[in-house]
């Protein structure tokens, strides 16, 4: 199985350093990223597209699916960490607090350990689909944790040490239960 991992296009909140909710507006630059990513992926075989059900991911998933005659599969399993009452706050105010303790969470939100568990469930779900080439569209922290969990990284290091830029592509190969990174955060086409 090959799994292409893509972060959603840049949003206005990303550009302003704001932790956002589920229906943030894609920035003009984000629409340009969608077109560039779509052009780049024309040379890739994609058998199925899975996506977070947030609007910023759905816009990208639908564009890529339409080009390939596919129907995207949306799930809240692939959502960004739930920041609860901190949605709308500035990242520099919130991120350090979340990275101090993997059990700490915003009121009404998820901890890093909660996100790690959801990523384990998501990975098992995708593997169970037995599809050869899957494109997964999600969010920065989700993708960092998704990959970090499979690499045996602790939750804090997963967030600190891995990078997923908007509309960049990463590819992993999964054979016999073993995950191998083909490439990370490829963005030269953007």
N, C-alpha and C positions, 0 to 999 in steps of 0.2 A: 504494500500500500504506500502511496505517496500522498502527502498532505501538504498543500500550499496554505500558508498562514498569511493573512492580509489584515492590516489595521484599517479601519474606516478612513475616509477622506478627512482632511482638516476642517474643523468647524470654527465658527467665530469664537466660541468659548475656548477652544484650544489656543487660538491666537492671543486671547486676552488673559490666559493663565487661570481660567475659571474651571472649577470642578462642575461638570454639567450633569443634567438629568438625561432622560431618554429621548427627548425630541428636539435636540439642538439643531440649529440651522447650519447647513454646510456652507462654508465660505466660498467665495468665487474661486479662489485657488484650489479648493477641494474639488470643484467640478472639473477644473483643468487636470487635476490628478486622476480623476476617474477616467477621463478620455485617454490619458497617457498609459495608465495601467491596462485599460481595455485593449489598446493597440499592442502593448507588449505581450499580453496574454493570448493574443490571436495565434501564436505559435505553440501554445501549450494545449495538451489534451486535458480536458476537465470533464469528469464523469458526473459529478454532482456538486452543488453549491449549498453549503450550510452557513447560516448567518445568525448573529444576534438579532433579536427583534426590535432593536432600537432603530429609529428612523434613519440615522446617519449611516448605519450598516445596510439597512434595507434598500436605500437608494442605490448604493453600489452593487449589492447583490442582484437587484432587478436588472440593472443595466448589463451586467456581465451575463446573467441568465438569458436575457432577451437575445443577445448576440449569438448564443449557442443553442437556442431552442430548449433550454432547461427550465425547470421550475425550482426556485430556491426553497429551501426548508429552513424556516425561522424557528428559533427557540430561545427562551429566556435563560437556558443553560449557558449560553455563550455571551451573556451580558457582562458589562463592566462591573467591577466591584461596586456594591451598593453602598453609597456614601451617606445614605439616610438623610438626617437633618442638615448635613454639611453640604448637600448639593447647592451650588450657587456660590460657594465660598472660594476664596483665592487658594490656589494650589500650595503656594509657599507657606500658608498658615496651617494647612491640614496635613500635607504629605509627611512632614517630619514626625508628627504625632502617630500616624499609622505605622511608620517604620521603626518606632521604638520597641514595640511589643506585638508579636503576631496574633495575640489574643485580643488586642484592643480594637474597638470599633466605634464609629460615630453612633450617636443615639439613633436607633432604628435602622442601622446599617450592618454591614458584614465586616468581620475581621479578616486579616490576611489568611489565617488558618481556615476560616469559612470559605474564602475564595479558593484556597488550595484544594479543599475537599470537593467543591463544585467542579474544579478543573479535572480532578481524578474521575469523577462521574462522567464528565463531558468526553474525556479521552476514551473511557470504556464504551461509551455510547457510540462514538465514531468508529471505533474498531469493530464493534458488533455489526455495523452496517455492511461490512465485507464489500466495499466499493474500492476499486483500484486507485482512482485519482480524485481526491476531494479538495475543494477550495473552501476554507473556513474564513469567514469575515467576522472580525470581532474588534476588541478594544485593547488599548495598550497594556493595562495592568492584567487583564484577563490573559492575553497572549504570553506575557512574561511569565505569569504563574503557570499557565498551561504547559509551556516548555520546561520551565524550571522544575516543576514537580516530576516530570518524566526524566529529567537529568539528575534527580536526587538532591537538588539545591534546597536550602531552607527558604521559607517564604520571603523573608526580608532580603536575602541576597538575590532571589529571583527578580524582585522589583528593582533593586539597585544595580544589578550587573547586566541585565539583558535589555536590549533596545528594540523597539518596533516603531518605526516612523510611519506617519500617515501614508497609506497606500503603498508602502514598501512590501516586498514579498520575501517570505522565508519558506524554505522547503525542508521537510523531514521525510525520511523513509522509515517505514516500520515493517520489519520482517521477523517472524518468529518471536514476537513480543519485544524485540530490541529496536530502539529508536536511534537512528543515525541522522545527524544534521548534514544536509547537503549544502545549504547556504543560509545566512541570516541577514535580514534587513537590507535586501538588495533594492537600491533606489536610483541607480544610475540612469534609468529610463525616465525618471521624473524631472 
